[in-house]
Amino acid sequence: MNVPSDSIQLKEAEDWLFSVSPKLFDLYQRSDKGNPKNYFDFKELFPSASGSFALSEKTFARLDAKSWEKLREKALPYVTVDDRLRRYQQLWSALDEARGYVLLADEGYEQIEFIEPKKDKKGNPQSPDLTATKDGSTAVLEVKTVNESNDCLGPDAAWRHGAITVRPDLAEEFKGKLVSTIEQAHNQLNSYPLPSDRKIVLLVVRLDYGQKNGGHLYIQLESFIASLPRKDGIEIYHQVAF
């Protein structure tokens, strides 16, 4: 019996995904594979995504089984949400919460749990993402992803036409976005009903195309975040994602 070539190619692609990221393979297996908007379009991903998937797997692998299950269920609805402009950013923003788990683990917390999300009537989040305890001390953490600007993602973006200009400084619009994002995270942390000793915001920042090559922008980003007031003693960490 001859096996159709498409089936062979799909099996090879699935084997590739499992080899570079068992966790993403698990997410893919539970997704609506027949949906034409499914993120796991192997014609697009295979094999160009190997490096980024392998890097993400290092983060996902730090989660315990229960935490991965909760994160997977949170991310699953977004596997088939393909925004016209921002594509699958909602999916990766959900998966970015794994970074918060790792930050808490690196801080020495042993009992780390994802908080069941709560939303207001407009669908806006009203609760932080994670809680953790160690030695009788409790921390709550909110992960916020700051994605590329609309101008960077649009069809007329300069980089799409071979023009890449690295800014000399952070755009004021970008700074404002950081401030409003931290304020939203602050409100979510304060909504946590139980006592906590630490309130932590983790910003996952995806700079505009071309700006990731500007080392001076990383320094400015760190300085700007360090200059912001810490309301209610919140701690602010950030990571630049690629």
N, C-alpha and C positions, 0 to 999 in steps of 0.2 A: 504493500500500500504506500503510495507516494504522499508525503506530507507537503501541503501547500507552502510555497516559499515564504509567503507573508507570515505564516505561523512560525516558521523557523526564525525569521527576523524578529518577530515579537518575543519569542522565547529567548533569543540572544540578548535583546534589549532588557528584558526583565532580569535575566541573569546578571547583566552589567549593573543594573540599579541595585540589586541585592548585594553585589560585591562591593560597591562603593558606599552604600548607605542602607543598611538593613532597616533602619527606622523609617526612612522615606519609602522604602519598598513596602513596609507594613501599612503606611498611610495609603499608598497607591492601591494595595490589595483590597482595602476596605472602601475605596472610592467608587464612584459610578464610572466604570471604565468605558462604557459605551457612550458617554456624554461627549459630544464633539468639542466641548469647552474644557475638558479635563486637562489639568496642568501637565500631566505626564504624557505629553505628546512626544514620543520617542524620536520622531523625525526631527523635532526641534532640539531635543535635549541630548540625544546620543550622538557622539560621546563628549560633546563640548562642555557639558556640565560636570564632568568627573571631578575636577579640582574643587569647585565650590560645594558640591555635594559631600565630598570626602571631608572637607573642612567643617561643614555643618554637622556631620555625623559625630565628630569628636565632641561636640556640644551635646547632641541628643543622647549619646552613649553615657553621659554622666547622670542622666535621670534614672531613678528607680522605676520599676515596672509600673507601679500605680500612678506615678506622676506622668510617665510617658503616655499612659492610657488616657489620662485626663487631657493632656495637651493635644494628643491625637484627635480626640473627640471634638475639641474646640476648633482645631484647624480643618477638620474634615469637610464642613460645609463650604469652605472657601476653595477647595480643590477645583471646583467647577465654576468659580466666579472669575470671569475674564473681563476686567474693565477695559473699555475702549482705549483709554489713555494710560492707565496705570497697571494694566494687565493683572498680574497675580500678587500685587503688593499686599492685599488683605491676608492672603495665605501666609506670606512670609512674616508679616507683622504678628500674626498669631504664633508662628513658630519661634519668633524672636523671644518669646517668654521663657524659652529654655535657657536663654542667657542669664535671666534673673535667677533661675534655680542654681546655675553654676556659680554665680556671684555669691549667693548665700552659702553654698557648700564650701567655697574657698574662704569664706569668713568664719568657717568652723561650725556652722549650724548643721545639726544632724537630722532633726525632724523637720522636713521641708514639705509643704503641701500647697497645691494650687487651690485658690479660693473659688468657690462656685460663683460665677459672674452674675452680677445684678445690673439691670439697666432701667433707666427711667422711661417714661411714656414715649419719648422721642427715639429711644433705642441707644441713648448715650450711656456709656459704662458708669456705674456708680460704686464700684468696689475695686480694691486693689487686686493684684494678680496672685500674690504669694504670701504665705506666712511661714515663719520658721522659729524654732525655739532651741536654746542651748543653755544649760546651767540655770534654768528658771527665768531666762531672759527671752523676750519675744520681739521679733522684727516683722514688719510688713513691708512689702516691696511692690512697686508698680513699674512695669516696663512700658516705655513709650518709644515707638519708632517714628523718627522724623525722616520722611522720604524725600526724594528729589522734587524739585519745583516743576510746576506745569510747563514752564518754558523749556526746561531741559528735556521733557518727555514728548513735547509736541512735534508734529511732522516738520515744522519749520525751524527746529532747533539747529543752532549753528554747527554743532558737531556732526550732524547728519550730512552736512555739505562740506565737510573737511576743514571747518574753521573751529579751532579749539583755543580759547583764551582763558588763561588761569587768572582769576581775579587777584588784585593786590590785597584785598581784605574781605571779611565776611559781609555779605549783603545785609542791609538793615532789615529787609523783609525776612531773611533767614533768622536773624537775631530775634525778631518779634515772634516768629513761629516757635523758637525755642522757649521763649518766656511764656507764651500762652500754653504750650504743651506741658511745661513744668507746673503751671498753675492748675491745669486740669488734673495732673497726677496728684498734686497736693490735696485737692478736694476729695479725690478718691481715697487717698490714704487716711484722711480725717474721717471718712465715712465708716471706717472699720470699727465695729461696735465694741470690741474687746480691748483691754489695755495693751499697749505696746511700748517697748523701750526704745525702739529705733524705727524711723520711717525713712524708707529709701526709695529714691527714684533712679531708675536706670534708663538713660537715653541711648537708643540705638540709632545712630545717625548715618544716613546714606547721602553723601554729598553729590552734587550735580556732576554729570559726566565731565571729565577733564579736571575738575577741582581736586580730585583725589591725588593728583600728582603735585599739588602745591603744599609742600611741607610747612610753609609759613602759616597756612590756614589751619593746620592741626594745632599749632601753638596758639593761634588766636582763639580757636574754639575752646581750648582748655582754659585760657585766661578769661574768656568771656563767661564761661560757666562758673568759674571760681569766683567771679566778681558779683554774681547774683545773690540776693539776700536769701537766707535759709529760714523761711517761715516755719514756726513751730519746731525748729531744730531738724528739719528734713535734711537728709544727706543726698547729694546728687553725684552719680557716677555717669560716665558716658563711654561708649564704644563706637568707633567708626567701622561700619560694615562695608564689605566689598561685594 
